Amino acid sequence: MGKIAETVQEGAETVQTTGAKRRRKRVAVVLGVAAITLFAIFNVGVRTIAPRMLFHPNDDPGARAELTRIAEATGNVAPMRTTLPDGTEIFGWAALAEGKSADSLNDASSPISRAAEKEPPVVLYFEGNGGNSAARTRDVVRKPGPLAGFDFVCCDYPGYGESGGEPSERSLKTFGLAAYDATAKAFPGRRIVVFGFSLGTGVASYVASERPVVGLILAAPYADGFDLFNNFAPIFYGPTRLAVPYRMEAVKFAEKVDVRPLILATRPDALVPFESSERLAKAFRAGAEFVAQDDVEHHWVWSTEIAGAAIAEYLRSLASPESTATVADETR
């Protein structure tokens, strides 16, 4: 009888153990499903809300009308047009240095013919979020500042200005290359300096990693989109990084850039962490000229005297083909 009781007890314990394991397994499955469901909801929420918070499509019909009047009066401003591979139309503006005429620059298929090898490089500018090509080009025409003497091109991102499409990491990358190619076609044989501000620094870095440039200027740049999202809400680490829809990893693009960039950053920047700009600067294999400022906010990072002087000096160093060759030799 004793052995029978022991056997029965052992059997009961085995049943209890098996039942406990099954319950734990069911709980684990339920928790796993709940976690996956919550992450899916989180992911969809971030991808739905983030673009509305990240991108602020902007247009300025008044600036566009003013540029049209300037173009008719002086002939040194003209619209730029190009088309993305998917058929999306992109619009922008080209402003030539004082004394030059843009009469033939009506689209990317109507190039200006000049002694390209003797000309200073063209500045291809990628605007910050909330900006647009008409307002920026008008401001450059009114007061060129450190860009004086350089031809200037700025196009609107997809969904901005008169450009069609929707802004996203993919469309901005495609747009950046198309803007470069349109500029190269409109100014045949000319060297190109890519200049990006804020949101545009990711696009500029990407273009510089995929196309030949003689210079790269980055004002308030970010190392990647993760830094931007974490600056808003420091929760995008580990698995939650998968939810970030705009990654634009400039820190990786930098590894493919041959030129030594000029980087302008400000410590009080509330939109782009100063540390992110520093991290990006360290990624360029040719090094970077880093200008840090303490008394200016994000939107004015390249409008100060210090920044203007740095930009002017950087562009002067690239003004002639001979100086460009010297800079290229130094970065090898």
C-alpha positions in Angstrom: 0.0 0.0 0.0 2.9 2.3 0.8 4.4 1.9 -2.6 1.0 2.5 -4.2 0.6 5.7 -2.3 4.0 6.9 -3.3 3.3 6.1 -6.9 0.0 8.0 -6.7 1.7 10.9 -5.1 4.5 11.0 -7.6 1.9 10.9 -10.4 0.0 13.8 -8.9 3.2 15.8 -8.6 4.1 15.0 -12.2 0.6 16.2 -13.3 1.0 19.4 -11.2 4.4 20.1 -12.7 3.2 19.5 -16.2 0.2 21.7 -15.6 2.4 24.4 -14.2 4.7 24.3 -17.2 1.7 24.5 -19.5 0.4 27.5 -17.6 3.7 29.2 -17.7 4.0 28.5 -21.5 0.5 29.9 -22.0 1.3 33.0 -20.0 4.6 33.4 -22.0 2.7 33.0 -25.3 0.1 35.6 -24.2 2.7 38.0 -23.1 4.6 37.5 -26.3 1.5 38.1 -28.4 0.7 41.2 -26.3 4.2 42.5 -26.7 4.1 42.0 -30.5 0.7 43.6 -30.7 1.8 46.6 -28.6 4.9 47.1 -30.7 2.9 46.8 -33.9 0.5 49.5 -32.6 3.5 51.6 -31.5 5.2 51.1 -34.9 2.0 52.1 -36.9 1.5 55.1 -34.6 5.0 56.4 -35.0 5.0 55.9 -38.8 1.6 57.6 -39.0 2.3 60.6 -36.8 6.1 61.1 -37.3 6.0 62.3 -40.9 3.5 65.0 -39.9 5.8 66.1 -37.1 9.0 65.7 -39.1 8.1 67.3 -42.4 6.5 70.7 -42.7 5.9 71.3 -46.4 6.1 75.0 -47.1 5.4 77.3 -50.1 5.8 81.0 -50.7 3.8 82.3 -53.7 4.9 85.9 -52.8 8.6 85.0 -53.0 8.0 83.1 -56.3 6.2 86.1 -57.8 9.1 88.4 -56.7 11.7 86.1 -58.3 9.7 86.1 -61.5 9.8 89.9 -61.5 13.6 89.8 -60.8 14.1 87.3 -63.6 12.3 89.6 -66.1 14.2 92.7 -64.9 17.7 91.3 -64.5 17.9 88.0 -66.4 20.1 86.4 -63.7 17.3 84.3 -62.1 15.4 81.5 -63.7 13.2 78.5 -62.7 14.7 75.1 -62.4 12.7 72.0 -63.3 13.4 68.3 -63.3 11.5 65.0 -63.0 12.0 62.1 -60.7 12.1 58.5 -62.1 8.5 58.0 -61.0 7.4 61.0 -63.0 7.1 63.4 -60.0 7.8 67.0 -61.1 10.3 69.0 -59.1 10.6 72.8 -59.2 13.1 75.2 -57.9 15.3 78.2 -58.8 18.7 79.1 -60.1 20.3 82.5 -59.3 23.5 83.4 -61.1 26.2 85.6 -59.7 25.9 89.3 -60.5 26.7 90.1 -64.1 25.6 86.8 -65.5 22.5 86.0 -67.5 20.2 83.0 -67.1 18.2 83.6 -70.2 18.8 80.1 -71.5 18.3 78.4 -68.2 14.6 77.5 -68.5 14.9 73.8 -67.6 17.5 71.1 -67.2 17.8 70.6 -70.9 18.7 74.2 -71.7 22.3 74.5 -70.3 24.3 77.7 -70.0 27.4 77.6 -72.2 30.5 79.1 -70.6 34.1 78.3 -70.0 33.2 75.8 -67.3 36.7 74.9 -66.3 37.5 78.5 -65.4 34.3 79.1 -63.4 33.8 78.9 -59.6 31.8 75.9 -58.6 28.0 76.0 -58.5 26.4 75.9 -55.0 23.6 73.4 -54.8 21.6 74.1 -51.7 19.3 71.8 -49.8 16.9 73.7 -47.5 15.9 73.1 -44.0 12.5 71.8 -42.9 9.8 74.4 -43.3 11.7 76.3 -45.9 11.2 76.5 -49.7 13.3 77.3 -52.7 11.6 80.5 -53.7 12.1 82.2 -50.3 15.7 81.0 -49.9 16.7 82.0 -53.5 15.1 85.4 -53.1 17.0 86.0 -49.9 20.3 84.9 -51.6 19.6 87.3 -54.5 18.8 90.2 -52.1 21.8 89.5 -49.8 24.2 86.9 -51.1 26.6 87.3 -48.2 29.2 84.5 -48.3 27.6 83.1 -51.5 28.4 86.3 -53.4 30.1 85.4 -56.7 28.7 81.9 -56.9 25.9 80.6 -58.9 23.2 79.1 -56.7 20.6 76.4 -57.2 17.8 75.4 -54.8 14.9 73.0 -55.5 11.9 72.1 -53.4 11.6 68.7 -51.8 8.7 66.4 -52.9 5.5 68.0 -51.4 7.2 71.4 -50.9 6.7 74.5 -53.0 5.3 73.5 -56.4 7.0 70.1 -56.3 4.8 67.1 -56.5 5.0 63.9 -54.4 5.3 63.3 -50.7 8.4 63.7 -48.5 10.1 60.6 -47.1 13.6 59.3 -46.7 13.4 57.5 -50.0 11.9 60.4 -51.9 14.4 62.8 -50.5 17.3 60.6 -51.5 15.9 60.3 -55.0 15.2 64.0 -55.1 18.7 64.9 -54.0 20.3 62.9 -56.8 17.9 64.3 -59.4 18.6 67.9 -58.2 22.3 67.3 -58.6 21.9 65.7 -62.0 19.7 68.6 -63.2 22.3 71.1 -61.9 25.1 69.3 -63.6 23.1 69.3 -66.9 22.2 72.9 -66.6 25.8 73.9 -65.8 27.7 71.5 -68.0 31.3 70.9 -66.9 31.0 72.9 -63.8 32.1 71.7 -60.4 29.5 71.5 -57.7 29.6 72.3 -53.9 26.7 70.8 -52.0 25.3 72.9 -49.1 22.7 71.5 -46.7 21.0 73.1 -43.7 19.2 71.2 -41.0 16.9 68.6 -42.6 18.9 69.2 -45.8 22.2 68.1 -44.3 21.2 64.5 -44.5 20.3 64.9 -48.2 23.5 66.8 -48.9 25.6 64.1 -47.2 23.9 61.4 -49.2 24.4 63.3 -52.5 28.1 63.9 -51.7 28.5 60.2 -51.1 26.9 59.3 -54.5 28.0 62.1 -56.8 31.3 63.9 -57.4 31.5 67.2 -55.4 34.4 69.6 -54.7 33.0 70.7 -51.4 30.4 70.0 -48.8 28.9 72.5 -46.3 26.7 71.3 -43.5 24.9 73.7 -41.2 23.3 72.2 -38.1 23.8 68.6 -39.3 22.5 65.4 -37.7 24.4 62.1 -37.7 21.2 60.1 -38.4 17.4 60.2 -37.9 17.6 58.3 -34.7 19.2 61.3 -33.1 16.4 63.5 -34.3 13.7 61.2 -32.9 15.5 60.7 -29.6 15.8 64.4 -29.3 12.1 64.7 -29.4 11.4 61.6 -27.3 14.4 59.5 -25.9 12.7 56.1 -26.4 14.1 54.9 -29.7 16.7 52.5 -28.6 17.1 48.7 -29.1 14.0 47.2 -30.8 12.1 50.5 -30.9 14.7 51.8 -33.4 12.9 49.7 -35.9 9.9 52.1 -35.7 11.9 55.1 -36.9 10.7 55.9 -40.4 13.3 58.5 -41.2 16.8 57.2 -40.6 18.9 59.1 -43.2 22.2 57.8 -41.7 24.5 60.6 -42.7 27.1 59.1 -40.4 27.3 56.2 -42.8 27.2 58.3 -45.9 30.2 60.3 -44.6 32.4 57.2 -44.9 32.0 57.5 -48.7 32.7 61.2 -49.0 36.1 62.2 -50.3 36.1 65.9 -49.6 36.7 67.6 -46.2 33.5 69.3 -45.3 32.8 72.5 -43.4 30.4 71.9 -40.5 28.6 74.6 -38.6 26.9 73.7 -35.4 25.6 75.6 -32.3 25.5 74.3 -28.8 22.1 75.8 -27.9 20.5 74.0 -30.8 17.1 72.7 -29.6 16.3 70.8 -32.8 19.5 69.1 -33.8 21.6 67.9 -30.8 25.1 69.5 -30.9 26.5 66.0 -30.0 24.9 64.6 -33.1 26.8 67.2 -35.3 30.0 66.3 -33.5 29.4 62.6 -34.1 28.9 63.2 -37.8 32.0 65.3 -38.1 34.1 62.4 -36.8 32.8 60.1 -39.5 34.3 61.8 -42.5 37.5 60.0 -43.6 39.1 63.3 -44.7 38.2 64.9 -41.4 36.1 68.0 -41.1 36.4 71.7 -40.4 34.1 72.1 -37.4 32.9 75.6 -36.4 31.0 75.6 -33.0 29.0 78.5 -31.9 27.5 79.3 -28.5 25.3 82.4 -28.9 22.9 81.4 -31.8 19.9 79.3 -32.2 19.2 76.6 -34.8 17.6 78.7 -37.5 20.4 81.2 -37.6 23.4 78.8 -37.5 24.8 79.9 -40.8 23.7 83.6 -40.7 26.2 84.8 -38.1 29.4 86.7 -38.9 31.5 83.8 -37.7 29.6 81.3 -39.9 29.6 83.7 -42.9 33.3 84.2 -42.7 33.9 80.4 -42.5 31.6 79.8 -45.5 33.2 82.5 -47.5 36.7 81.3 -46.8 35.8 77.7 -47.6 34.2 78.7 -50.9 37.2 80.9 -51.8 39.4 77.8 -51.3 37.4 76.1 -54.0 37.0 79.0 -56.3 39.5 77.9 -58.9 40.3 74.5 -60.3 43.9 74.8 -59.1 42.7 75.3 -55.5 40.3 72.4 -55.8 43.2 70.2 -56.9 45.2 71.3 -53.9 42.3 70.5 -51.5 41.8 67.1 -53.2 45.4 66.3 -52.8 45.3 67.2 -49.1 42.3 64.9 -48.4 43.9 61.8 -50.0 
